[in-house]
């Protein structure tokens, strides 16, 4: 489980607020958050994970649409209900969620693993003060490439997440991404070990 916190949570289209406090004028200018192509981000993370596996002389993980759908559902659940955990609000962990989608332990899989990550779409904010006393706050967003890179780097820096990524007992992977109304990106990575693979 990896979580990254950032303080600014206000997102949306152009927001320009002018406040007169004493003699100072403040302007908050925010460009719209760029649209995040979640399926493209999922595939980019998958590619980076496979790069790390092959760097460590492991086999690449096969993309699994069933796992991606289950992972996407968990990410969406976390984004909509503002929680960050392997166990959902129905007290279901990764194994239960996989079984609830019809995958049978012992027949269709031998083992299941999961990594999760959360990061804000906001990378940084900049505040400037003009000579006339007007303060402007600019918001800068993460790119899909930086989100993918930070996610995999974060997982590889954590022993448990790294162990899942490099585990030769896992052959299949699905990744699901969802973005909350506050601009938090939730990423779930599901692994399966398949009998006979």
N, C-alpha and C positions, 0 to 999 in steps of 0.2 A: 504494500500500500504506500503510495507516494502522494503527498499533497503539497501544493505550492499556494501560498496566500499572497494576495495583492490587495491594497487598501481601497483603490478607486473602483466602485461598482456601478456607477451611473453610465449607461450606454444608450445609444439611440441615434437618431438623426441629428442634424445641426442643432446644437443647444447653445443659445446665446442668452446669457442672463446678465443684465446690467443692474448693479446695486449701487446706490449712493450711500456711503457710510462716511459721515463727516465730509471731507473734501476728496476722498479717494473713490475712484470709479473702478469696478472690477468687471472683467469680461471673461467668461468661460466659453471658449470655442472648442467644440469637439466635432471632428469629422465622423461620419458614420463608420461603424465597425465594418470592415470588409466582409463580404459573404464568405463563410467557411464551407468549402465543399467537403463534407464529412467523409463521404466514401473515398474520395481521393486521398484524404488524410489517413484513413484506415490503411489503404494500400501502401502509402509511403512509410508508415510505421512498420508494416509487415516487411517491406524491403529492407529497412534498417535493421530490424531484428534478425532477419536472415543473413545480413552482412556480418553481424556480430557472431552468429553461429558459425558461419564459414571461416571467419577470422580465427576461431578457436577449434578449427578442424572438425566441425560438426556438420551434419546434413541440414539442408534448408527445410523449413517447415512448409507443408502444403497448406494453401489457403483453403478454408472450409466455410462455405456459405452458411451452413446450419449454425456453426459456432459464432460466426459474425452476427447473425440475427439475434442469437441469445445474448451476446456481448452488447450489442446495440441496445437491446431492451433494458439491460441492467444499467448502462450509461444513461439512458433516457430516464429511468426510474430515479437514479441519483440526482440528475439535473432538475427534474420536476419536483422532487420532494426534499431537496436540499440536505442530502446526507452523503457521506463518503465512507463506504464500508464494503467488505466482501459479502456480508450478510444483509439482505434486503429487509424492508420493513415487515415482511411476512415471515421473517426468521429463516429464509432460504439462503443457503450458501451456494457456491458454484456447482457442486455435485447435484444438489437438489434441483437447481435451475436447469441443468443439462437433462436430468431425468424427466422433469416436467415437460420437456420438449420432445419426449419420445425416444431419447437415446438410452439404451439398456446397458447397465454396467455388466462386464464380463462377456457380453456378446458383441456390442458395438464399440466398447472402449474398456480399457484396463485402468486408466488413471486420468485425472483431470487436474488442471492447475489454473491459476488466475493471477494476473497482475492488474492493478488499477492505478490511475494517475489523474490528477486534477491540476489544471493551470488556467490562469486568466488569459483572455484574449488581449488584455492590455499589457503592453511591455513596459511602458514608462510614461510619466507625465512630466511636462516642463512648464515652469512658471517664469514669465518674464514681466518686468516692471518697466514701463516706458517713462520717459522724462516728465510726462504730464501726470504721472501717478496711476495710469491705467494698468491693471494687472491682467495678463492673459495666460490661461492655462491651456497647453496643447497636450493632446493624448496621442500616443503612438502605440500601434497594435503589433502583436506578434504575427509573423507570416506562418502559413501552414508548414513550411519547411522547418522553421525554428521550433514550432510546437512539436513536430515529429522528433526532431533532434533532441530537444530537452527531455521529452518523454523517455526515449530509449537510453539517453545518458543517465537519467535519474534511476531507471530500473537497473542499469548495469552497475551503478554505484552502491546498490543495496544488495546485500548477500542473498536474501531470499528471492528477490525478483530476478537477480542474475542467475540463480540456480534454476529457476523455471525456464528462463530463456535458453540456457545452455544444456538443459536436461535432454539427454539422448533418448529417454523413454517417451518423449513427446514427439509426434510426427506431424500433427495437424494443429492449425491455429486459426482463430477468427478474432477480429478486432472490431469493436464498436465504439463510435464517437457520438456524443450528444453535447449540445451547448445550452446552458441555462439562460433564463431571461436576464440574469445579472452578468452574463458574459464569461461564465466559468465553463471550461472545456473538460468534460469527463470522458476518460478513455478506459475501456475494459478490454483486456487481452485474455482470451480463453485458450487453453491448450488441451489436447487429448492425446493419450497414448492408445493406439489402436492395436488389437490383437493381431499378431502375424505380420505387422508392418516393420 
